Amino acid sequence: MKGRANYEENEPLLMQVKHDRHNQEPFRLAFFCPEMETKTKRPSLRLAVSMIAIIIVVAGICLTQDINGIPIRYQILNYYDNTFGGYGGDSPKFACSGHGVQVFGNRCLCDIGFTGNDCSSQRNTDAESVVPDKICLVFENFGVLESTIDGVSQSNSELAISLVNAGYDVTVLYIGKKNPQFSSVQIMYAEEGVYVTRMPETDVNLGENPLEANSYAVYQYILQSPAKFSHIYFSATSGTGYYTLLAQEQGLLCSNTIFINGIDTLPVETTARLTAGESDFMITDKNSLKLDFFQKKSAELADMNILSSNIIYDNLLLSDWNLNKDKTHILSKPLPKNLALKAETSEKVTEFVFVGSMTHAGGLEIFCDAIDIVISDIQSSKASITFLGSSGIIKDLKSEDYIELRANNWDSFEVSWNIHIVSSLDEITKYMRKSGRLAIIPTLYDPVGAVAQALAHARTPMIVSSVSAVADILSASDKSNIISEPTGDQFASKLKSVLAT
C-alpha cells in the first residue's frame, strides 16, 4: 500500500549510524555515549593499532568495573569485534544459566529471583545491600485510571504489584487521559510500593493525533530520568514506545536497558475489518496508518515481545509483521488449578446474558441470531434476556437501537429483555454473581480473554467463542463444555443443550 510504504521511507532518523563492513548491519557503540563524535571513514592502520592499545589498557584498569550493569570487558570485546572483525574464542557466553531467556544483543532477561549477566546469581531479597532492579512500566490504563471492560487496567495493576512483591523497584509512567482520581491512585499505590507518575506536559506538537507527541514525550522522559531502568515495558497498543526504541537502535540511549513490548491487541487493519464487519476493509486514514506503522516497528525494535495469546501471534504472522520468533513469547494468564468450567448451572437458567462490547466484533449480531433460533424455548423456560457491556456502533446504528430493531422478532413471544451499559470488568463480574444467570460471550475476536477469565475465577457458568484467548488455557473437557464456534447456529445449539437440562 502506498501510504504504508511512504512511512517506511520517511522513518525519522535520529542519528546516522555506522555499518559493520562484514555483514552490513548497523551497530551501536557499546560503551560510548551519543554525545561523542562518530566518523564514518575507515581507520588507518596506525589509528587501529592505537585504538587497540587504548582498549587493552582500559580493559586492564576496568576489568572488574561495570557500565549499566554489563562488565566493561564484555563491552570492549563487543566493540572490538564490531570494529575490527572478531576476537577469536574469548567471546563471553550468554546462556542465561537456565534461569532466563536471551533477548536481542545476546543479553539475558533473568527469571524472578535471579540476577547477573548470565542469570547465574540467585537474588537475596533479604540482604540490605542488594539494590533492586528498577523497572518502568508505561501504561495508558492503570487501576481505576481509564478502566475498561477488557480488564487491561486491572491486569496492569496486578503486574506492577507482583513485580514489587518479587523485589523490584517499580515506576509506572501513566500516559493516559487526565483523571481527577490520579492523586488518590498515586497515594494508594505508593502504600503498595509502586511509584506512579504522570508524563510531564510537553510542547511537542507533531500533528493532530497525539500518538507521535506522546511517543516522543515518553522518549524524552526516559532520556532525562535520573533513574537508570534495567527494564522498560511498553504496551504496543498505543505505539508509545516507538521513539524510545528507535533511539536505542540508533545509539542515542547509552543504556543496556532491556525493552519489552507487550502486545495485547490485534493488528490495526484486522481490528478495523472485524469492527466494520467487512473482510476486505482497508484502513486509509492517516492516524490509523501511523499507529499501524508504530506498532510494527516497535515489535521489530524491542528486545522482547510478550503476547497475551496465540490468537494475536497467528494474526501478526498473517499481517506480515517482522517478528523475531526466538524473542517472541506467548504468556497467557493461567486459570486456578482444578477449576472445572461448565455451561450448566446447579439451578435453572433464568437469564441469558450477552457479555462484551455491543458491536459486530463483540458478537452482538451472532447473539441476536442465536436468540432468534431459540426464542420459543426461552419463552417456555420463562427466562429473560440481558445485554451487559459497553455500548458501540453496529451496522451504522447505536447498539441500543440495533438491539431494539432485532427485538421486534421477539415481540410475539412473552420474553423480557433489557440493556445494562457498564464500563468496567468489576461491574460485569458483580452483575453475574446472581445464581441462574448464564454468561454468553460470542465475540469475533478477544485477544486477551480477560472477561472470560474473570468469570471463570468467579465460577460463573458461560458459553464462550472459540476465538477468545481464554481457549488457550482451557482443558479439553472445559472446551467441550463451554466453547462454541462464533456463529448464530452454533451458539443456538449450545443454548438448546442448556435449556434441555
LINHU-V523781 format. One record per run of one state. SS is the DSSP state (@ for helix, = for strand, . for the rest). FROM is the first residue (numbers start at 1). TO is the last residue. If there is no record, write none. Layout:
SS,FROM,TO + SS,FROM,TO
This chain:
.,1,1 + @,2,9 + .,10,17 + =,18,19 + .,20,25 + =,26,27 + .,28,44 + @,45,61 + .,62,65 + =,66,67 + .,68,69 + =,70,71 + @,72,84 + .,85,87 + @,88,90 + .,91,95 + @,96,98 + .,99,99 + =,100,103 + @,104,106 + =,107,110 + .,111,113 + =,114,115 + .,116,120 + =,121,122 + .,123,133 + =,134,139 + .,140,141 + =,142,142 + .,143,144 + =,145,145 + .,146,151 + @,152,165 + .,166,168 + =,169,174 + .,175,181 + @,182,190 + .,191,193 + =,194,198 + .,199,209 + @,210,224 + .,225,230 + =,231,235 + .,236,241 + @,242,250 + .,251,257 + =,258,263 + .,264,267 + @,268,276 + .,277,285 + @,286,301 + .,302,303 + =,304,307 + .,308,309 + @,310,318 + .,319,324 + @,325,327 + =,328,330 + .,331,350 + =,351,357 + .,358,363 + @,364,381 + .,382,383 + =,384,390 + .,391,392 + =,393,394 + .,395,396 + =,397,398 + @,399,410 + .,411,416 + =,417,421 + .,422,424 + @,425,431 + .,432,436 + =,437,441 + .,442,445 + =,446,446 + .,447,449 + @,450,457 + .,458,461 + =,462,465 + .,466,467 + =,468,468 + @,469,473 + .,474,475 + @,476,482 + =,483,484 + .,485,487 + @,488,500 + .,501,501
